[in-house]
Amino acid sequence: MYDKATGTVYLVTKSNEGGAHFSVHALDVTSGAERSGWPVPVQGDPVNSPGVPFNAATSAQRAGLLLLDGAVYFGFASDCGVGTYVGHVGGVNTTSRKLTLWSTESGSNSQNGGVWMSGGGLVSDGAGRIILATGNGAGTGSSPAKGPGNKPGSHFADSVVRLGVNSDGSLAPKDFFSPANNRDLDHNDLDLGSGGPAALPSGFGTTSHPHPHLLVQVGKDGRIFLLDRDNLGGTVQGPNGTDAVVGMTGPYKGVWGHPGVWGGGGYVYVIENYGSLRALKYSVNGSGAPQLTSAGTSAEGFGYASGSPVVTSNGTAGGSALVWLIYSGTGPGGQNGELRVYDPVPVNGTLKMRRSFALGTVTRFSVPATDGGRVFVGTKDGHLISFGRA
């Protein structure tokens, strides 16, 4: 995580020297030197789980970092759901270097609920608001209890959770959504949290209907949920025991990654696991409620862990957007990976690939970075490749 205002790079590292432990670092972007007073060790009890300390030996820091209101936040799961663990969200104030921890499974060290999101980042849509998704829970005991989202309980497996930052810097759940069939998702290893949430910009949503602030969430079972960020929906709060969501599209193939968004066209893009790049078009239905409908797919397929799409554009200007993504390759371990570039608007149901570039061996869930008219990709075999106009 890069803070341009201070020229600081924040990152989380794990070391096994003298036992497993995590540290949060702050590095000078020019010299690479550690800032004074850093690193900060990640240790202690979560605020909502006293007596159950963070266990570095069973944890993996997988989600992207978030810099919000003078603090850097990060999430923990495990490595591929292996072992006994629970999910955590941590935060460090960049001035005082005070650490806070919150557990997805209060009172437990074994009920899972990891915050991994295939490398997607923690999301914020305003001061003191953090949105995340969680993975499987260990059995029915950790499934979120039936109830409204604004009365969250203690267990948040297979959920979208909105945390609030309290005045003392601690974290607390303010709202949540978990599908009505969350126990089936857990039993069948169909994490909702294999996907990261995407908050849609103000061009989506509608002030004439009570859902102006929207969010997209999709996981392993391929249902694409359209949620209200201010009223996520709880569990089993819809008619006849269904989900109280703004809309649901699909199911299609599962997603290991987070959506890309282009506000100019009103499109949301997802990469399906062993499927296609899919474009979903925003509109409103006959009653004026927001909806996403499938508008087209790529002719090319994408293998396991192909990552997440990134959209570049000149704002909302028509004809300026491109969709960039990393194909995971044909060989074992990410060999023969490619950077692929697509037009953003489907024609006759097909997203046209403009061009592809060979990358060599790529990492799973890899996402391109963009800056200054260039696209950057880091590869598994130790290269940083830059693409731009000649």
Secondary structure, DSSP 8 states (H G I E B T S, - for coil): -EETTTTEEEEEEEE-TTS-EEEEEEEETTT--B-TT--EEE-S--TTSTT----GGG-EE-SB-EEETTEEEEEEE-STT-SS-B-EEEEEETTT--EEEEESBTT-SSSB----GGG-B-B-SSTTEEEEE---BSSGGGS--SB-TTS--SB-TT-EEEEEE-TTS-EEEEEEE--TTHHHHHHTT--GGGS--EE--TTSSBTTTTB-SEEEEE-TT--EEEEETTB--BBS-SGGG----SEEE---S-BSS--EEETTTTEEEEEBTTB-EEEEEEEE-TTS-EEEEEEEEESS-B-TT----EEE-STT-TT--EEEEEE--SSTTSTTEEEEEE-SS-BTTEE-EEEEEEEES--TT---EEETTEEEEE-TTS-EEEE---
